[in-house]
Amino acid sequence: MPASLHDWAVSALRMGAWLVLLMAVFVPLERWFGMRGNGLPRRAWRHDLAYYVISSLVPIVVLAVPAALLAAAAQRIVPAALTSTVQGWPTPVRVALAFIVGETGFYWGHRLSHELPWLWRFHALHHSTERMRFLANTRSHPVDMVVTRLFGLVPLYLLGLATPGAAGSGTPALILVLGTFWGFFIHADLRWRLGPLEWLVTTPAFHHWHHTRHDHVDRNYAATLPILDRLFGTHYLPARWPSDYGTDTPHASTLAGQLMGPLTPGRRPATHPPSTRYGG
C-alpha cells in the first residue's frame, strides 16, 4: 500500500495517463472498425470510468495485505531448495515460466468463477455489459478481481517467481504493461480477425465469444494464451461473430447497487443459464 501522499499522487497520475493513452488508441479504432450502431448511454460511460478507477485502486488498497500474507505463508510451506533452484535459473527462463504459470492460474480462477455459484455472483458483473468496448475490461467487482488475481499470483509465490508489490513482482515492466494493454484490446469493439496468430494469442474475436449472453459463455477463459483452452477443452472460435452479449443474471442499475448486491446477506448465489459447455 502506498506509504505517503506522494505515492498516492504518483498512482493517480499513472492512472490518468493510462486512461488518456487508452482513449487515444481505442476510441478512434472502435469508431472505425467496431460494430455500427447506437452509441453508449451516458450512464454506461460513467460506470465504465468508475470501474476503471476502482480496478486501478483495488490492487493497491485491497490486494496488498492478502498477497503479503500468502507470500509469507508460501515461504514457510515451500522448501527453500526449490525456490533457490528456480531463482538460480536464467532470467529469460524465469520470466517465461512466470508468464505461463501465472496465466494458467488465472485460467482456473476465471473458470471457477463461472462454475462455482458463490463466485459467479461476483463475476457476473463483468458479463453485464451488452456491448463490447475496451473499458469493459475494468467492469469487475472488487471481490472477483481479488480472487482471480490471487489464483494467478499464489502459484508464483509458491515457486519463488514473484513477491508482493508492483516493484517486486519479478516480472519485467514490459510484460506487465503489455498484459494490461492486451486486456483492453481483447474487450475492444474491433471486428478484426488475425489469422494464424489466433492460435498463439487471444484476440477480440476469441474473447467476444466468452461474453455471449447464452451460448459458449463457459468458453475461452484464457487471458493471453488460447492454448490453455485447447488443453482443457474450453476453446471455441468459429468464423462468425457473436450476435448477443450480456447476462441474464439480474443487476442493479446503480453503481452502488452493483457493488453491494453480491454482498447482501442471505442473497442466493446467482447462476447463469446453462450453456453449450464443452461439447461442440
Phi, psi and omega in degrees: 000138180306137186267353184207169176299328178300317179296319178296321179296318178297318179298318180295319178295320178296318179298317179293320180296319178298316182297317178299315180297314182298317180291323179296328181275307193272331180299310178292324180296318179292329178291322183276322189241005182271181179288131179288141180164189181290150177289171182284143174298155181300323180298321180297319178295318179297318178295319179301315180294322178296317179292330175299315179295314181299314182292337177281329183270332183303314179300330181282315189271316190263319190282339187299314185292306179298326178295317179295319179295318180292323177295319178294320178296322180297323179296331180276330185274315187278133178303136181299329181298323181293309182295323179294325177295313181297317181292343177276351179289157178302148183305315179301324179293316181295321180295314180298317180295318179299319180297313182292316180295315179298318179294322179294318177298317178297319180306312184286327174297318179294315182296317180294334176293341174267326189270338179257117184305324182288339172272325179299328181301332176268320184288336182303331179303322181295334181266005183283343180292133183256001173217122183292139178199162190298324181286351174298340177303328185263358181283083183219143174287140180306323179296315178299318181297315181296315183299309184293324179292321180293327175300326178279329186275320186303314177300328178291321176297318182297326181267359181073023181267353181205157174227157183299153177100145182299324183280343184249021184290337182083359180250130181307146183302327182299319180294319178297317181294314180296320179296319178296313180297322183294326177299320177290323181297313185286342175271346187294153177277074180235113182274063180250141168243135189252019174058226183300336179297339180292345173282337187260321185225155175290154184222170175304317180299316179302311186280334177299323179295333177291337183260013177295156185290319183236286187293135171069018176293338178263038177233167168055061181277338189296147178277318182223340185246095181296343178299334178296319177292326176294317181296322186258012171076027182238018183275138176207118180207083177283179181286333184273172178255156176296154180252347186214129181240162175119197180212152176272357175293125184296145176222149175292156180276342181261155179298315180299319179295321179295324181280324185270335184307308181295342181269356184297123179300136177085353179289133179291143177302135179286147175230152176256158182301148180299136180254179174279075198311279187230028183238078174090000000 
